[in-house]
Amino acid sequence: MFNFVKKLFDEDIKHPENDNLFDFILRIKVRMDKLEQENVELTNALYELENRLEAKIDSIHPVVYNLENKGLSNYTLGDS
C-alpha cells in the first residue's frame, strides 16, 4: 500500500492515467463554471420577467361595479 502511495506522489515517474483524470477534472470544472454563469443569467432574466409582469398587473385597473344605481340594492338570495 505504501509503495502505491509513494509511486503516486513520486515526481520522477509519469502517470499517464492521472493525466487523463486531470484532463477530465479540468473539463468538468470548465463545464461547471459555464453552467454557473448560465444559472446566474437565467435567474436575472426570471427576476426581470417577474418585475415586468408585476408592473403589467399593477397597471390594470379593476372593474368597479356600481350596483346601487342599477336598482339591485334590494336584491336578496332567496326567501327572508
N, C-alpha and C positions, 0 to 999 in steps of 0.2 A: 504494500500500500504506500509506504513512504517513497519507494522508488518511483512510483507513478507520479506522485506529487512533486518529487524532485525533478523528474524529467519534464513535467508540465511547466514548471517555472524556470527551467534552465534556459538562459538567453542564447546559448550557443546552438541549440537544437531548434530547427524549424518544425513547426507543427502545421502541416497543410490542412488538416481537418479543422483546426482552430481558425484558419484564415477564412474558410467558408462560413464558419459560425459568426465570426466578426463581421463579415460582409452581410450576412443575414440580419444581424442585430442592427447594423447601420441602415439597411433598407427599411427595417421596421421603424427605426427612430425617425427617419425622414418621412415615412408614411404617417406616423403618429403626429408629427409636427404639422403636416398638411391637413390632417383631419381636425386637429385642434383649431387651426386657423379657419377652416370651413365652418366649424361649430360656432365660433365667435361671429363670423359673418352672418350665419343663419339666425343666430339669436338676435343680432342687431336688426336684421330685416323683419323678424317677427315682432319686435318691440315697435318698429316704425309702423308696421301694418296695424298693430293694436291701437296705436295713437291715432292713426288716420280714421279707423273705424269708430273710435270713441268720439272724435271730432264730428264725424258724419252723424252719429246718433244724437249727439248734443245739439246739432243744428236742426234736427227735426222737431217741429212744434207739435205738441199733442193736440188732438181734436178736443175741443171743449163743447160739450152738449148742453144746450140751454133748454131744459125740459119745462121750466116754468112758463115760458111764453107759448108753448105748444098745447096748453090745456091738459098736460099729463100730470099735473101735480096731484090730482085726485085719484090717480091710478092705484089700484090695490091688487094684490096677488091672492085672489080667492075671497071667500066669504069672511067677513069680520064682524 
